[in-house]
Amino acid sequence: MATRSKLWLASVAACVGSLVLAALVLPRSFRLTALSDVVQCLLLISGVMAFLPRALKAQGRLRFFWSLITLGIALWFFYQLLWTFFEVVLHRDVPDLFSADIVLFLHIVPFMAAIALRPHIARGQYAAHFRRLDFAVLIVWWVYIYVLIVMAWQYAVPNAATYNRNLNAVYLAEKLVLLSVLALGWMRSKSSWKIFYANFFGASLLYAASSHIANWSMVRNLYYSGSLFDIPLAAAMAWFALLGQWTAVREPEERSYQMTTSYGVWIARSGMIAAFSLPLFAAWALLDIDVPIPVRSFRLMVTFVTAFAMGIMVFIRQRLLDRELVHLLTQSRESVDNLVRLQTQIIESEKLASVGQLVGGAAHELNNPITAMLGYSDLLLSTPLTPEQQPLVAKIGQYVRRTKSLVASLISFARQAPAPKGPVDLNTLARTAVKLTQPQWEGLKIAVHTEFDAQLPKVLGDSNQLLQVCLQLVANCLHVMSERGGARLTVSTEQQDDMSILQLVTEAMPCEKGSSLDPEDGLALSACQGILQEHRGYITFEPREDGAVMLRVELPATQSAPGKAKESTVPVLWQSQPFA
């Protein structure tokens, strides 16, 4: 136990012990009365100071819970302070018709509202503004009950005996309701909350019993401040103070929450019962002919005013509830729409997966005959041919390579699993692509010029896939140049901001701005675009005003730490070979 807790316990025990000793030793006197009143004030203010830090440190619903507990004890302390003022400062008894009795009566209402929050159960969908309105309705109803039954005999027709009898009866009913709510919370809570509710129930039961006994003794003129009747009251106050100091409860985790609307329905029904009880009380006030007419008139007026006030609160609550229902309906519709879209996407994904498997299988089957055709065309090209036959055979080899490149694009497009990525040198990939396509551009009499940025930062990606993109783009440019004319291709790299850029520019040739590639080129570029999207890059196709065509690839640059990622690239043979 911490030193502070020990000092707190010692102080509370000393207060209760001094009161017990004084009740046993001192006779009925002003000194005994002052000691009893001051000790009870100290016990109640210690209870306020025990719960107040919890209200300040907590958040959300738990803060509201501790604030209500603190408010209940603070009202209790305020009433005891007024009692002490009369007996100690003014040196006279508290009046029989005491206007501040309503403070003592109402100090239990925050306790009931706090338990109604159910802090031992994980947070549900019961909104905070509904909780505040329910607390307001509860306050108004209990104030109405007090004014209707008790204050009618204080202001309409003053009668001390009836006033005290009705006050004791209503106060006892209120304490029984509190004990019932606490017992329900005790039974339905677990672990530390169960211990808290058990102590809260015990302290409230002790207070209810001791105050009832004290009221019984007042009727028989046996009670005086500082008597033995005050000892159980002081013990109950000390129990509340120690409960606030030692309790260790937390709000349940959200994952333990279960979707339920029963609590909100129960709260709404309680508010409806409170509202519908007003006409019943009005009928009782009219039919109770044994009471004086001023009392009946007073009760009817109070009922009408309370009905008007509660009608306004019910109207506000209904408006808020309507807004909440509209919001929930909108969320439900959005959830249904999202679910429909998700189902559509799943169906489309399954279709694409099936098409991808079909395309991948067909492309693999086509690879074998295409490879054979390519080998035979190269073999035929190496044999003695006439000048008329040689360009035709070269054309066959060119289109076979073109077909093989398209099949490779189809296989890449159908590929589903992402490849591992590492730092890749874009200069090396571009240089390798140019080297691998050298037989094509030399056979087509096309000059390839390279301009590589030596300070180009590396990109994060799969070297095989990015090499395939470079090969495909070079092959596309060579194909376009062989069809439309052109004898020079420029391959360059550069850095702009945080992007590494690869550009392929053909020489000026007939090509209108806005024209597109043929279907084969479009398919190939689609496959390249799919690979680049996986690498957070993109490709653009721009016909220039002078007739040239530019393909531009942009990839995010990366600064890899040395030794953390292994660079997977193409053979080193072509990493420093220039092509002027």
Secondary structure, DSSP 8 states (H G I E B T S, - for coil): --HHHHHHHHHHHHHHHHHHHHHHHS-SSHHHHHHHHHHHHHHHHHHHHHHHHHHHH--HHHHHHHHHHHHHHHHHHHHHHHHHIIIIIS-S---SS-TTHHHHHHTTHHHHHHHHT-TTS---S--HHHHHHHHHHHHHHHHHHHIIIIIIIIIIS--HHHHHHHHHHHHHHHHHHHHHHHHHHHHH--HHHHHHHHHHHHHHHHHHHHHHHHHHHHHTT---TTSTTHHHHHHHHHHHHHHHHH-------GGG-----HHHHHHHHHHHHHHHHHHHHHHHHHH-TTS-HHHHHHHHHHHHHHHHHHHHHHHHHHHHHHHHHHHHHHHHHHHHHHHHHHHHHHHHHHHHHHHHHHHHHHHHHHHHHHHHHHHHHHHHHTS---TTHHHHHHHHHHHHHHHHHHHHHHHHHH--S----EEE-HHHHHHHHHHHTHHHHHHTT-EEEEE--TT---EEE-HHHHHHHHHHHHHHHHHHHHHH---EEEEEEEEETTEEEEEEEE-S-S--TT----HHHHHHHHHHHHHHHHTT-EEEEEE-TTS-EEEEEEEEB----TTTS----S-GGGTT----
